[in-house]
Amino acid sequence: MEWSKERPILVAGAGISGTNALRLLLQEGYAPILYDGNPNVDLEKVYAKLEGRRDFEVVLGDLTDDVIRRVQFCTISPGIWLDRPFVRQLREAGVPIISEISLAYHFSRGRVAVVTGTNGKTTTTTLIGHIMEAVNPETYTVGNIGRPYSEYATRTTEHSFTAIEMSSFQLETTDDLVPDLLVITNIRADHLDRHGSMENYVALKKKLCLHQRPDQFTVINGDDPWLEDVPSLTKARVLRFSSKRELAEGCFLRNDNVVLRMDGAEHHICRRDEIQLLGMHNTENVMTGVLASYALGAPVDVLRERVLSFTAVPHRMEYICTKNGIRYYNDSKATNPDSVIKAMEVVTPPVVLIAGGFDRHADYREMVESFRGIVRSVVLLGTTAKDIADAVSLWCPLPTAIVGTMEEAVKLATEQAHEGDTVLLSPACASWDMYPNFEVRGDEFRQLALKL
């Protein structure tokens, strides 16, 4: 696609992704038009995020045919569903639609690694960045991790390395990114309300491997049946990790030791009990990061040192405090039932669980069954509260309460907990019914726990 500075570029969405895309286009001399379907967007806040710049057109509410005819393409925020009427208007008019990731990739240089999958993306991306920073000072960790790629793209050079976490929402409109290394952590049912079917969701997770070259890498979970066909889809060198079996090549567990076997040599990385992250799923994240970073050129001694110094990322089983003998953990990043199951494997029982949020029509049975012998009671909020309460009643009867706010949830959970218990926020759902993102939700939980 040819880019012209003579025709405007539509930026859809006035949130974090949109404002950073807008800033990037203005810096590079393009003429953006900011569009948001909400006619009540506070433009003063937008201008403030852009250091006061106002030299761009703004369209709020309905998108007119005149604007559609003028723009050369649209960059869209990942939170906007592609079945929105204005998206259909753009497509019917033949206007290309790209992600903020694609926009940033156009302006960036250096090597790029992409991490996608259902669970473990943030931890794995952060670990790869943590390792590679020791190898290359020009390392950037961006994307769905909470740092828009477009904020950092123009800082990159031909010597840079960029690790990008990508969600399925971002992958929907990303077609031109060919990563030097692609990681697919695992596949679980998620976001099916948006993507329509498991097949569509899985295809999105695999799409970036289709155009990779033989000198590039794809790292996959060797235990995941959804990923068995990846070697037949890509020309890249496919590397596997496994927590269940030894591999002829890749990263695996042997007697609770993380072992890297590559290029005819075997290396002991660390013992599981040396990792500062809880649970087998985090051991898998470590194996993923080790394998990816080795493929990118990190020496084994650096892998060892950086793995042992790596700590948990915010909002993922993040210890907050202990008050009156009750521990508080923030797992707001647990936006699907499988993540809560992982939390049940590592949390110290008994647990008073705070859960619920935006309804993505998930199946809660397996999650609720994982509560047995661990969860004392459940406090629920958000649009899924009744559905989860019904699942608890059916599959693992426990004391259950529904509240309206996080403040009520923390207060009630604290009242129900005993000394030695854990109060755990692990929602199993997205945050969008009550919060703009899981970070804001987790931050409120943290603040409320610290105030107790």
C-alpha atoms as one frame of an Amber mdcrd trajectory, in Angstrom:
protein
   0.000   0.000   0.000   1.406   3.391  -1.074   1.340   6.117   1.611   0.857
   9.724   0.576   1.274  12.892   2.620  -1.151  14.624   0.273  -4.249  12.689
   1.385  -5.576  12.430   4.946  -5.351   9.273   7.055  -8.300   8.404   9.273
  -7.482   7.506  12.899 -10.440   5.694  14.457 -10.669   5.852  18.242  -9.641
   8.616  20.639  -8.184   6.291  23.274  -4.548   5.399  23.993  -3.894   3.648
  20.669  -5.633   6.332  18.654  -3.913   9.302  20.271  -0.485   7.690  19.908
  -1.188   6.884  16.247  -2.274  10.482  15.794   0.925  11.786  17.387   3.078
   9.553  15.188   1.379  10.705  11.983   1.696  14.364  12.974   5.392  13.903
  13.797   5.991  12.305  10.402   4.248  15.072   8.465   1.024  13.277   7.549
  -2.464  14.785   7.696  -4.588  12.746  10.125  -8.315  12.975  10.765  -9.329
  11.828  14.239 -12.669  10.022  14.272 -14.637   8.764  17.253 -18.240   7.606
  17.265 -18.776   9.173  20.677 -19.950  12.755  20.058 -19.066  13.674  23.656
 -15.345  12.919  23.523 -13.425  15.403  25.681 -11.196  16.922  23.011  -9.286
  19.042  25.517  -7.953  15.821  27.045  -6.968  14.611  23.574  -5.149  17.864
  22.817  -3.385  17.686  26.183  -2.055  14.199  25.337  -0.685  15.658  22.108
   1.205  18.435  23.881  -1.466  20.927  22.844  -1.353  20.230  19.100  -4.638
  20.940  17.351  -3.487  20.965  13.720  -5.704  18.082  12.598  -9.313  17.553
  11.665 -11.742  15.948  14.137 -14.962  14.107  13.279 -17.259  12.914  16.091
 -20.478  10.947  15.880 -21.394   9.852  12.353 -18.733   9.337   9.699 -19.814
  11.130   6.524 -19.341   9.989   2.933 -17.286  13.122   2.287 -14.672  12.064
   4.856 -14.643   8.478   3.570 -13.994   9.680   0.011 -11.049  11.814   1.108
  -9.057   9.374   3.248  -6.438   6.984   1.850  -6.738   4.439   4.677  -7.883
   4.062   8.275  -5.863   2.985  11.310  -8.199   1.529  13.910  -7.934   1.029
  17.667  -8.125  -2.632  18.768 -11.091  -2.015  21.044 -13.320  -1.171  18.061
 -15.223  -4.173  16.734 -15.069  -4.621  12.983 -18.827  -5.074  12.658 -19.408
  -1.412  13.544 -21.426   0.443  10.850 -18.637   2.937  10.094 -16.187   0.055
   9.494 -18.624  -1.479   7.017 -18.924   1.937   5.327 -15.152   2.149   4.948
 -14.847  -1.363   3.575 -17.689  -0.899   1.130 -15.874   2.218  -0.149 -12.655
   0.240  -0.562 -10.749   2.067   2.203  -8.016  -0.175   3.669  -8.145  -0.657
   7.450  -4.937  -1.305   9.386  -4.042  -1.693  13.049  -2.052   0.764  15.146
   0.603  -1.994  15.198   0.797  -1.961  11.381   1.021   1.822  11.385   3.941
   1.775  13.829   5.662  -1.080  11.983   5.729   1.074   8.842   7.905   3.633
  10.655  10.063   1.291  12.752  13.431  -0.308  12.032  15.501  -3.152  13.437
  14.467  -6.677  14.375  10.988  -7.471  15.644   9.591 -10.330  17.721   5.840
 -10.823  18.151   4.283 -12.729  21.058   0.691 -13.885  20.736  -1.453 -16.736
  22.048  -4.207 -16.853  24.662  -2.415 -16.829  28.020   1.082 -15.849  29.091
   1.621 -13.172  26.436   2.456 -10.314  28.776   4.809 -12.308  30.991   6.570
 -13.850  27.986   6.921 -10.553  26.135   8.239  -8.832  29.249  10.729 -11.652
  29.888  12.032 -11.560  26.305  12.488  -7.804  26.648  14.195  -8.298  30.026
  16.641 -10.808  28.548  17.323  -8.920  25.339  17.999  -5.639  27.182  21.142
  -7.324  28.510  22.199  -8.123  24.939  21.033  -4.956  23.183  20.495  -1.642
  24.996  18.227  -0.568  22.119  15.455  -2.952  23.195  11.787  -1.894  23.316
   8.864  -3.849  24.796   5.547  -2.632  23.394   2.068  -3.506  22.157  -0.814
  -5.023  24.094   1.457  -4.926  27.145   0.259  -1.358  27.731   2.871   0.577
  25.704   1.575   1.528  22.244   4.054   0.569  19.529   3.447   3.907  17.794
   4.901   5.721  20.827   8.275   4.030  20.311   8.480   3.298  16.573  10.484
   6.370  15.554  13.027   5.770  18.337  14.122   2.516  16.723  17.210   2.155
  14.517  18.585  -0.591  12.317  20.274  -1.929  15.487  17.100  -1.989  17.607
  15.150  -4.967  18.863  11.419  -4.652  19.572   9.287  -7.227  21.409   5.581
  -6.776  20.653   2.699  -8.377  22.519  -0.228  -8.773  20.114  -3.824  -9.649
  20.921  -6.258 -11.243  18.515  -7.965  -7.837  18.238  -4.739  -6.312  16.917
  -4.107  -9.267  14.621  -7.475  -8.762  12.906  -6.147  -5.737  11.008  -2.421
  -6.562  10.862  -1.437  -8.128   7.540   1.937  -6.689   6.567   4.025  -7.471
   9.665   6.578 -10.248   9.099   8.324 -10.861  12.450  11.901 -12.078  12.725
  10.551 -14.265  15.507   6.969 -15.222  16.311   5.848 -16.820  19.588   2.472
 -18.544  19.996   2.245 -19.353  23.706  -0.892 -21.530  23.682  -4.457 -21.597
  22.386  -7.553 -21.635  24.609 -11.111 -20.572  23.878 -11.278 -16.768  24.224
 -12.929 -13.738  22.605 -15.348 -15.983  20.701 -18.040 -13.333  21.104 -15.976
 -11.110  18.805 -14.357 -13.645  16.479 -17.401 -15.871  15.969 -15.768 -19.297
  16.166 -12.762 -21.117  17.561 -11.520 -21.680  14.009 -11.492 -17.918  13.302
  -9.717 -17.217  16.577  -7.042 -19.873  15.979  -6.461 -18.656  12.409  -5.777
 -15.132  13.724  -3.180 -16.431  16.166  -1.344 -18.237  13.354  -1.633 -15.645
  10.579   1.753 -13.956  11.057   3.655 -17.215  10.480   2.253 -17.583   6.954
   4.693 -15.125   5.331   7.784 -15.705   7.437  11.060 -16.607   5.718  13.409
 -19.569   6.269  15.858 -17.330   8.162  13.173 -16.459  10.732  11.763 -18.355
  13.735   8.403 -19.477  15.084   8.298 -20.674  18.694   5.287 -22.786  19.677
   3.939 -24.780  22.598   4.818 -28.366  21.698   2.052 -29.662  23.983  -0.783
 -27.708  22.357  -2.840 -29.676  19.792  -4.096 -26.454  18.195  -0.512 -25.684
  17.096   0.459 -29.054  15.615  -0.008 -27.836  12.026   2.210 -24.732  12.370
   5.281 -26.389  10.736   3.191 -27.018   7.622   2.036 -23.387   7.486   5.338
 -21.531   7.701   8.742 -21.472   6.048  10.313 -20.275   9.312  12.351 -22.545
  11.558   9.879 -23.933  14.122  11.112 -24.374  17.712   9.094 -26.005  20.478
   8.919 -25.884  24.253   7.304 -28.532  26.436   6.574 -29.031  30.117   5.517
 -32.658  29.526   8.292 -34.344  27.512  11.904 -34.062  26.471  12.509 -32.673
  22.998  15.241 -33.435  20.480  15.456 -29.658  20.023  13.923 -26.871  22.046
  13.312 -26.131  25.725  11.806 -28.618  28.176  11.586 -29.773  31.789  13.650
 -32.636  33.146  13.161 -33.447  36.829  12.006 -29.888  37.519  14.986 -28.404
  35.667  14.604 -26.078  32.688  16.799 -27.499  29.922  17.652 -25.883  26.590
  18.749 -28.268  23.818  19.815 -26.420  20.679  22.404 -26.709  17.911  23.748
 -30.013  19.189  24.364 -28.799  22.753  22.393 -29.083  25.994  22.300 -26.325
  28.620  20.884 -26.299  32.146  19.131 -22.956  32.645  17.723 -23.206  36.172
  15.640 -25.212  38.594  11.918 -24.507  38.816  12.243 -23.458  42.455  14.727
 -20.748  41.424  12.128 -19.003  39.251  10.492 -16.043  41.004   7.118 -16.743
  39.371   4.463 -19.106  40.697   3.006 -22.067  38.821   3.686 -24.410  35.937
   2.196 -21.922  33.482   4.897 -19.445  34.458   7.561 -22.124  34.082   6.237
 -22.543  30.537   6.462 -18.771  30.047  10.100 -18.925  31.165  10.855 -21.775
  28.751   9.223 -19.770  25.965  11.249 -16.674  26.746  14.483 -18.663  27.008
  13.931 -20.406  23.674  12.931 -17.199  21.878  15.814 -15.167  23.301  18.364
 -17.864  22.444  17.082 -17.896  18.855  17.519 -14.115  18.832  21.150 -14.444
  19.903  21.162 -14.219  23.709  24.075 -16.195  25.246  23.250 -18.970  27.714
  24.892 -17.203  30.666  22.696 -14.150  30.021  19.604 -16.390  29.812  20.377
 -17.850  33.234  21.083 -14.522  34.912  18.060 -12.729  33.484  15.613 -15.575
  34.184  16.682 -15.677  37.838  16.308 -11.888  38.210  12.865 -11.724  36.560
   9.848 -10.949  38.753   6.095 -11.006  38.154   4.476  -8.327  36.016   1.762
  -6.099  37.521  -1.789  -7.500  37.547  -0.624 -11.122  37.108  -0.710 -12.849
  40.538   0.766  -9.651  41.941   1.196  -9.725  45.718  -0.227  -6.508  47.173
  -0.073  -6.718  50.956  -0.976  -8.660  54.098  -3.478  -7.050  56.470  -4.605
  -8.729  59.714  -3.097 -11.976  58.504  -5.005 -11.896  55.180  -2.976 -11.847
  51.931  -4.215  -9.799  48.945  -3.287 -10.723  45.353  -4.117  -8.818  42.166
  -4.670 -11.093  39.156  -6.711  -8.614  37.109  -4.962  -9.811  33.930  -6.921
 -13.084  34.297  -9.498 -12.157  31.663 -10.642 -15.707  30.821 -11.557 -18.826
  32.842  -8.360 -20.688  31.927  -6.283 -17.956  33.607  -8.275 -18.418  36.818
  -7.658 -22.169  36.678  -3.921 -21.361  36.509  -4.304 -19.082  39.527  -5.995
 -21.879  41.478  -2.923 -24.041  40.889  -0.553 -21.612  42.622  -2.536 -19.570
  45.157  -2.308 -20.456  48.850  -5.744 -21.600  50.112  -8.203 -20.911  51.600
  -9.214 -18.243  49.056 -11.959 -15.647  48.948 -12.252 -15.023  45.230 -13.402
 -11.784  43.602 -14.484 -12.418  39.995 -16.787 -11.258  37.210 -16.805  -8.610
  34.514 -17.643  -8.129  30.865 -19.668 -10.935  29.274 -17.827 -12.824  26.518
 -20.079 -15.903  26.769 -17.407 -18.117  28.294 -17.981 -21.574  29.753 -17.268
 -21.441  33.504 -17.720 -25.119  34.424 -14.045 -26.194  34.361 -13.027 -23.026
  36.180 -15.606 -23.528  38.930 -14.630 -27.175  39.343 -11.043 -26.011  40.003
 -12.318 -24.187  43.126 -12.780 -27.443  45.084 -10.693 -27.516  48.240  -9.249
 -24.050  47.474 -11.998 -21.405  47.433 -13.861 -20.581  50.644 -16.348 -18.149
  49.088 -16.901 -16.114  45.920 -17.701 -12.398  45.590 -18.969 -11.427  42.142
 -19.497  -8.177  40.257 -20.043  -7.076  36.662 -22.353  -8.322  33.945 -21.263
 -11.966  34.341 -21.933 -12.089  38.090 -25.172 -14.071  37.845 -23.797 -16.483
  35.231 -20.780 -17.311  37.393 -22.988 -17.573  40.494 -25.207 -20.066  38.652
 -22.143 -22.072  37.591 -20.856 -22.139  41.188 -24.241 -23.302  42.437 -24.320
 -26.088  39.849 -20.735 -27.365  39.796 -19.141 -26.446  43.154 -21.638 -25.087
  45.716 -19.970 -22.353  47.760 -21.130 -19.208  49.580 -21.615 -16.638  46.805
 -22.485 -12.943  46.870 -23.074 -10.359  44.138 -22.044  -6.723  44.675 -22.089
  -3.562  42.585 -18.598  -2.092  42.963 -14.999  -3.130  43.573 -15.064  -1.269
  46.874 -18.005  -3.398  48.030 -16.246  -6.513  46.732 -13.024  -5.870  48.686
 -14.963  -4.954  51.845 -17.114  -8.096  51.709 -14.216 -10.386  50.773 -12.235
  -9.035  53.728 -15.172  -9.673  56.068 -15.487 -13.248  54.790 -11.758 -14.050
  54.966 -10.085 -15.482  58.062  -6.523 -14.991  59.258  -4.265 -17.005  56.937
  -6.671 -16.711  53.972  -6.003 -15.127  50.584  -8.255 -12.531  48.964  -7.697
 -12.914  45.239  -8.958 -10.713  42.416  -8.995 -13.088  39.434 -11.977 -12.016
  37.339 -12.145 -14.622  34.505 -13.604 -11.810  32.393 -12.607  -8.653  30.557
 -13.101  -5.345  32.345 -15.002  -3.315  29.785 -18.379  -3.312  31.544 -16.924
  -1.285  34.441 -13.381  -0.191  33.505 -11.502   0.932  30.376  -8.975  -1.908
  30.835  -7.783  -4.573  33.274  -4.973  -2.277  34.527  -7.441   0.280  35.880
  -9.441  -2.527  37.491  -6.325  -3.966  39.122  -5.147  -0.538  40.243  -8.434
   0.087  42.045  -8.220  -3.295  43.768  -4.632  -2.541  44.836  -5.561   0.881
  46.233  -8.533  -0.514  48.138  -6.456  -3.330  49.640  -3.690  -0.946  50.705
  -6.239   1.359  52.365  -7.672  -1.375  54.602
